[in-house]
């Protein structure tokens, strides 16, 4: 019992005792069984949304300490609403009823059902209620319950805290040995959101939330759809209706639609607010058409901003609003004043007069952004501003939205700076790539952003002014260079070429004969790179042989000694 108390299953009394011989009540039992589950804060909010009202109306306020645990039991299927309503929670629980609840808690109902007609070996098995026999049999098979000294199960016996502790401990052992993790179906990994259905197409549904964001979901094959509480099929006719969605990994699990021919929902950017003692109205630019229209607002309309009750006259222009119209009058107005950011990976991009961008977040939710090609947001990668066509599928981005409009897109990725000698330049219709060799001999390939800033010192220069053999430093995001700095240019150093006569790998000197028939001694002791012109690969000093033709960049340290910075082997 002490171990279970340490794990949070059993709670002690105010005097610090556990009281193992005390009989346990039905309420205490449900509270204890709920602790098999750890739904997480988000799931607990959803569970409370579904069951809090019912539990408070059904369970005495004197047992309010157990409200949260009872809600978990309802969500997990440990107890049903009808059972809860007919139960005396303050009464001591009987052993056979505990067995039923325990089997449900460890999710063995199907196994228990299969054993409902099994022959029980307990001496008093004939006294076990028929509806409880399968559960008792399943627990007996697992060794969770056993007979007493006379092999009696005693189904009507009240259960002590010590006995319950033993059953819980054995159940935990079973779960551990079976490698079984308990989750609450319908709440594990799910999200719940509300909004207005924007469109229904094939197996997908687009819903615009009250924050202005358009989310796209696929319909799970088993998804349930209700319209005004009646089971229906999802249809395009429900575009414009209010909906509450439960989704998991981007798939709709359930959709509860509210359809009313007298109600119209308007969503868009607030452009003007007027309020007087006799009338109130607003101007809203529709989020889809861009058309601005005037809407009369009822003097008793419910007004919220960012989910908090708000003063109508204090609403700010530029806020995204969702307006519920009944006839020609707005009766409810929800405003989202703050910017929102969503991070994810680009999953779709379509170009046209309207650019459509879809971003999938870590939970599988898809956000769709529509942008006017003439009024695109600021798109940046690091410190560089890039164009919309630089976005690619799979790229990680953060999208900032304000007033229902995309304000900025930041391309993400870890930033690092690389330095080396440029060994190759490849340009195709797909873009430009550079081969680079670092001082340690390692090689890399960089994609060059078409809008990359190129600098020599603090002065901007043309990308085309950089050539093979130059030493450069580049700011790189995810393999793409966004800023390039020319460290040293081959054109600013002395160059010597010739045919190799001798290579001394110990002294790291190379003797060459120039076309002018002059012998020059190449000091390769601190050479930054040795590159094969044929392959662009980094080579070692020992790979240079007699009769090789070299182009060496560096400076003369004497009349016939040349200190190399880089060497290119031409054959």
N, C-alpha and C positions, 0 to 999 in steps of 0.2 A: 504493500500500500504506500509505503514511503517513496518507492521508486515511481509509482504512478503519480503521486502528488508532485514529485520533482519534475515530471514531464508535463504537468498541467492538466492531467485527467481528473484527479481528485482534489477537492478543496477541503481544507481543514475548517474547524469551527473557530469562533471568536476567541475561545480560551486556548487555542493552539493545539487542540486534540483532533484526532481523525475519527475516533469513535467507531471502530470496526464492527461492533456488535449492534449498532443502530440499524434498524430497517430503513431501506431507501424508498423514497416516494416516487411516484410516476414523473413528477416534474424534475426531480433530481436525476432520474434515470435519463430523461431526454437531454438534459443539460450535459450529462456525462457522455452520452453517445454522440452528441454533436461534435465533441472534441476529436473524433476520428478524422475530422475534416479541417483543412486550413484554406478556405476559399480565397483569401486575399482581400484587400480593401475594396477594390473595384467590384468584385463579385458580391461582397457583402452589401454594397450600396444597391446593386440590382436586386438582391434577395429581399432587402428591406422594402424596396419599391413594390415588390410583388406581394409581400406577406405582412408588412408591419400593420397595416390597417386592420386586417383580419385578426391577427394575434391580439392586438389591443382590444378589439371588440369581443373576443372569445375568452381570453385568459384574464383572470382576476388581476387587478392592479397590485394586489399583495404579492404576486409572483412576478412583478415587473423585472426583477433581477435576472430572470431567465428568458425574457422576451427574445433577445438576440439568438440564444441557443435554440429556442423553439422554432424560430424562423428558419434556421439552418436545417433543422430536422424536417420541416415541411418541404424545403427545397430539395433535400437529399432523398426524400421519399421514405424516411424512417417512420414517420407518422403521417396519416392523411388528415385533411381538414375535418372530415366527418368523425374520425376517431378522436381527434382533439376536442371537438365540440361535445362529444359524449363522455369524455373522460373526467374523472375526479383527480386532478393533478396533485392534490394534497394527500391523496390516499396512498397507502403502501402498494407498490407494484407486486404482482404475482409472478412467479418464476416462469410460467409458460408464456406470459405476455412479454416479459423481458426477453425471452428467447426469440420471439417474433421480431421485436425491435432490433435486437442485436444482429440477426441474420440480414435484415434490411440495411443496417448500418455498414456491414462489411460486404454488402452487395452480393449476396448468395441466394437471392430469392428464387432464381430459376432452378438452382440445385435443390433447394428445399422443396419446391413444387414437385420435382421429380421423385422425391422421397415421401410424398404425402401419404402413400399407401404402404410404406415400408413397415416391416415387422420390428417393433421396438423391443429391446431386451429388458427394459426396466420392469421391476416387479409390479409397479402400479401403472403401467403404460395404458391400461384401459381407462384410466381417469383423465388422461390428457385430451383436451378438446380437439376435435377433428381438424379445425382450422389451424391449430398450432403444431400438429404432429410432424409435418414436414420440416419445420424450423428446428424442433427439438431433435429430430433424427439427424439433420445436417450438422448441428453442433456436437452431437454425440459421435458422429463419424470422425470429426476433426479433433475430438478429445477436449473440446471446450467445456462441455458439461458431462458430468459423470454421476452415477448413482451414489447414495449414501451407504452406510455400513450394511443396510438391508436391501441394497440395490433399488431404492425408491427414488424417483425423480421429484416427487412432491410438487406437482404443477401449481397447486393453489397456495403454496407456502409463500409467505412474504420473504423477501431476500435481504440479507444483511449487506452492509457496505463491504465487508470482507469477502463475501461470496461474489459480489459484483466485481470487485477488484480482481479476483482470480479469473473470472470469465473474460474481463477486459484484457488482462495480461496474456492469457492464452490466445485471445483473438489477435493481439499484436504480434505474437510469435508466429501465428499462421500467416498473417500478412507479410511479415518479413521473409519467412521461408518461401512463400509463393512469389515474392518479388512484386507484390501488388500495391499500387498506389491508388488511394481513393480520391476521386474527383466527383464533383456534382455536375452531372450532365445538364447542359443548358446554361451553365454559369461558368464553366471552366474555359478561360480564354475568350470569353465573349464580350462584346461591347453593345451598348444600347444607345441609340441616337434618335432624335426626332428631327423632322424637317418637312419640306414640301417636295412632293415627287416632281422632278423636272422632266423626266422622260422614261419610257419603258421601251426597250428594244431587244428583241430576241430573249436571251436569258439574262439580261442585265437591267438594273434599275438605277437611275441617277437621282440622287436626293440632295437638295440644297438646304443646308442647315441654317439656323438662325444667325450663325456667324458669317454667313455669306459664302462658305466653302461648298463646292459641289463634289459630292462623293459618289463613286460608282461602285455598285455591288453586283455580284453574280447571284442568281437564284439557286440555292441548293436544291437538289432533286426532291429532298424531303421537306422543304420549307413549307410552313403553314402560313396562309394568307387569310386574314379576316377583314371584312368590310362592315363597319358598324356592328362588330361582334359576330357576324355570320360568315362561315367559311366560303371563300370565293377563290377564283384563279386570278393571278396578277394580270393586269390588262392595261393597255394604253389609255383607256377611258379614265383611269385614276390619276393621270397627270394633272397637277395642280391641287391635289388633295393632301391633307395633313397625314403624316404616317409616323408610327413608332416602329423602328427596326431593331431587331436583335440580330447581330452578325458575328461570325467567327471566321478569322483569317480571310476577310473580304467576302465571305459568302453569307447570304441572308438565311438565317435560321427561322425567323418568323417576322411577319409584317402585319401590323394592325393599322388599317386605313380608316380614316373618318371621312365619309362622303356626305355632303349636304348641298343640295342644289341652290340653297339660299346663301351659301358661303363662297366667297372668293378670296384667295390669298394673293397678296402683292408683295414682291421682293425687289429691292433695288437700293439705290443710293439716295439718301435724304438731301434735297437741295434747298429746301426752304421750310420754315415753321412759322405759323401765325397763330396767335392766341389772344382772345379778348374775352370779355365777360359774356358775350353772346354767341361766339362761334370760335371754332378751332379747325384749322386745316393744315395740310402738308403738301409739298410737292416732292414726288419721288421719280427718279429716273429708273425705269424698269431694267432689271439686271440682264434680260435677254435681248430686248429690242432697243434699249437705250432711250426710248421715248419717255419724256417727262409728262406726268399728269398730276392733276390736283385731286386730293382726297379729303373729304370732310371727316373730322374726327369727333366722335361723340364726347360730350363733356364728362361722361362717367366711364370712358374707355379705360381699360387697364393698360398702363404704360410701364414698361421695364427697360432698363439699359444694362446689358451684361448680366441678365437674370435677376437684377435688383430693381425693386419699385423705384420709379423715377418721375421727376416733375416734367410734364409735357413741354413747357416753355423753355426748359433748359437743354432740350435735345440739340445736338450739334450737327450742323451741316457736314456732309461727308460721311456720316455714320451709315452703316448698312442696316436697313430696316426690313422687318417682316410684318406685314399689316393684314389683319383679319377683317375682311369686309363682309357685312351682312346687309344686303341690298346696296344702297349708295353710301353707307356710313361705316367708318372704321370703328370697331368695338374693342380691338386689341392691337397693341403696337409694341413690338420688341425691337430694340436697337442694340447693335454691336458697335461700340465706339472704338475699341482698341484694335491694334494690329494683331494679326495672328501669324505664326510661323509653323510650317510643316516641313519636316525633313523626310527624305525618301530617295528612291531611285527612279530615274526616268524610265517609264515603261512604254510610252507611246508619244510620238510627236508628229503632227500633221501640219503642213504649211499651206497657206492660202491667205486671202484677205483677213481671215481670222485664223490665228495660229492656235491650235489645240494641243495642249500639253497635259499628259497624264503622269502622275507621280504615285508610286506605290510605297507606303510606309512599312515599318518593321512588322506591324500587325496584319499586313495584307490588305489594308484599306487603300482604295484607289481614289486619288483626288484629281479632278479634271479642272484645268484652268483654260479659259478662253481669252485670247489677247488680240486686240486690233493691231494689224500689221503696221498701221500708221502711228500707233501710240504704245510702243513696246516698253516694258519696264527696264530698269537698269539691270544688266546681267554682268556678273563679275566672276573672275577666277583669280583669287588672291588680290593683288593690287591692280590688276589689269581689267579693263572693261572689254567684254567680248560681245560678239553678235549672236543672235538667236540660233543661227545655223551651227554654232560650235557645240550645242547640246547634243549628246549622243545617248543612245539607249544604254541603260545600265549605269549611267553616271549618277553620282550622288549629288543631290541639290537640296537647298533650303529655299522655300518659296515664302515670301512675305506678302500678305494680303491685307488691305485696309479698305473699308467701305465696299467690300465685294470685288475690289479690283487688285490685280497683281501689281505690287509696287517694286519688287526686287526679286531677283533670282541669283543665289550665290552657289556657284559650283564648288563642291567640297573636295576634300582630299588632303592627305598629309603633305605639308610643304617642306621641301628640302632644297639645298643649294649644292650643285655639283660643279666641279672645275676640271678641265682637261683640255687636251689637244683635239681639235676637230680633224677627224680622219676620213670622213665620207659625207657627202651630201646627196640625198636621193629625193627627187621631186617627181611626183605622179599626180594624176587627177585627184587622188585622195588626200594630197597634202605633201608636206616636206618633212623628211626625217634626217636627223644628223647622227653620225657615228662619232663617239667620243671616247678617248682613252685618258684615264686619270693617271696621276703621278705614280700610283702603286701598280700600274699596269692593267687594272681592271677596265673593262669596256662596257659601254652602255649605248642604247639607242633612244633618242629623244624625238617625240613628235613636236613640231614647232607650230605653236598657235599662230594663225594668220595675222592676229592682232598683237602679237608679242612686241613688247617694247625692246628696242635694241639701242645700246648705249656704248659710247667710248668715253670713259670718265663720266661726266655729267651731261655730255652732249648726245643728242639722239643721232643715230646713223642709220643707214639703210641696211636691211638684212643681207642684201646682195653684196655688200662691201666686205662681209666676212667670208674667208676662204679656207680651204683645207690647209692645215698646218698652223692656223691661228690657235692661240690659247684663249678659251672663253670660260666664263662663269655663268651659270644659268639657274634661275629660280624655277623649280619644277613642282607641278601638282599632278600626282598620279601619272607620271610619265610624259606629261606635256609641259614644255618650256613656255612660260608666260613672260619672263623677263630675261634678257641676254646682255651680258657685259663683255666687251672685248678687253681681255687682259693684256695680250701682246699679239702683234700681227707679224706674220712671216715677212711682210713687205717692209717692216721696220727693222729687220735683222739682216745680217750678212748671210749670204747663201754660198755654199761651195758644193761642187759636184765632181764626181770622178769614179774611177774603177778601183776596186779594192785590191791592194797588193798583199796586205798582211793584217791579221786580226790577233791582238794579244788580249785574251780574256782575263789574264791576271792583272795587267796594268790598265786594262780597259782603254787601250789605244788602238786606233785603226789607221793604217797607212794607205792613202789613196793616191792615185795619179790623175791629175786634172787633165782636161782636153788640151790645155796649154803645155802639157808634159812637165808640170810642176808637182813635186811630191809634197803632200800636206799631211800632217799628223793630227788626226782627229782625237781629241780628248773626250771620251764618252763616259767619264766618271760620274757626271751628274746629269746625264741626258734624261729628259722627261719622258720621251716616248720613242720607240722604234717601231715603225709601221710598214707593213707590206703594201705597196701600191696596188698589187693585183687583188688582194683580198680585203684590204682595209683592217686586217687584224694586227694586234700588238705582237711583236716578235721579241726574242731575246738577242743579246749581243752574240751569243754563240751561233745563232742562225745565219749570221752574215759570213759568207765565204769569199775566198779569193775569186776575182773576176766579177763579183757583184757590182752593180752600178748603184751608187748612192747619191741622194740629194740631202745635204746636211744644212740645217739652219742653226745659227749661233753667232759667235763673234770670234775674231782673231785675238789671241792672247800674245802672239809673237808673229814674226814674219812667216813662219811655216807651221805654227800650231794653232789649231782651231778648236775652241770649246763648243761642243754641241749642245743645243737645246732640244732638238728633235731630228730624227733621222728617218728618211723614207727610202726603203729598198725598192728600186725600180725593177729589178729582175734577180 
